[in-house]
Amino acid sequence: MGRPISFDRDEAVRIAMYEFWDHGYNATSAKALSEALGITRSSFYNAFESRRSIFEEALELYKSEAPDRALDAVDVNAPVLPLLNSMF
């Protein structure tokens, strides 16, 4: 039996999210993810099974935070009509 996981999985998924954001899915290899997470490729595959699986977790994290980011970008004191016009 191997050593227990000694990294924060949520933080690892967040780091992976930014790696995919910066480089795109096709250009983000398991090796690059392992290096960004500071773990070996063996540990990476033990924790996440595949690059696709961590991508899916990263995508879920992004989707859960996207509405908050969009709302943070909105000036609640700005007139609504120009804001709506800029969106459509």
N, C-alpha and C positions, 0 to 999 in steps of 0.2 A: 504494500500500500504506500502511495506517495505521501508527500508532506501536504498538510492542509493548505488551502488557498490563503495566501498572505497579502492579498491586495483587495482594495475596495472595488467590488464589481460595478457598482453604480458609477463610480469615478472612471473606471475603465471604459464603460459604455459612453460616457460623456467625452472622454478623450478620443475614442473611436469616431464619435459623431463629428468632431471637428476635423479629424483626419480625412474622413470621407467628404466633408464639406470643402476642405482645402484642395484635395487632389482628385476627387471623383471616385466612384466605385472601382472602375477598371484599373485606375492607376494606384490604388491603395492595396498593396499586397499584404498577405498574412505576415510576412517578414517585417514590413514597415509598421504594421499595427503592433507586433510584438515589441519592436524597438521603442515605439511611442509609449507603450504601456510599461516598459522596463521589465519584461518577462521573456522567457525563452519561447520559441515556437511550440515546443512540446507543452509548456504550461498554457500557452494560448489555446491550443487545440483541446487540452483537457478542460479548460474553462468554458470555451465557446463552441466547440465542435467544428466550426467552419467560419470562414470570412463572411459568408452569407448570413449566418446566424447572428453574428455581432452587428452586421449591417442592419438586420431587421430590428434588433433591440435598439440600435442607435436611431433608426427611423421612428420607432415608437416614442422614444424620448423626445425627438425633435417635434413630432406631432403634438405631444402633450404640452410642450412649452411654447409652440408657435403662437397660439392665441395671446398668451401673456406678452410675448415680444411685440406683437402687432399693437396691442393696447398701449404698451409702454411708448411706442413711437407716436401715438396720437396726442396732440395737444388738446386737452379737454376744454380749454378756454377759447379755442379757435372757433370761428363760425363753421357751422356744419355744411352748408351748401358748397363752399369751395373745396372742402375735404371730399365730399361725395363726387364732385366733378373731377377731382384729380384721380379718383379711383376708377372712374368709368369713362 
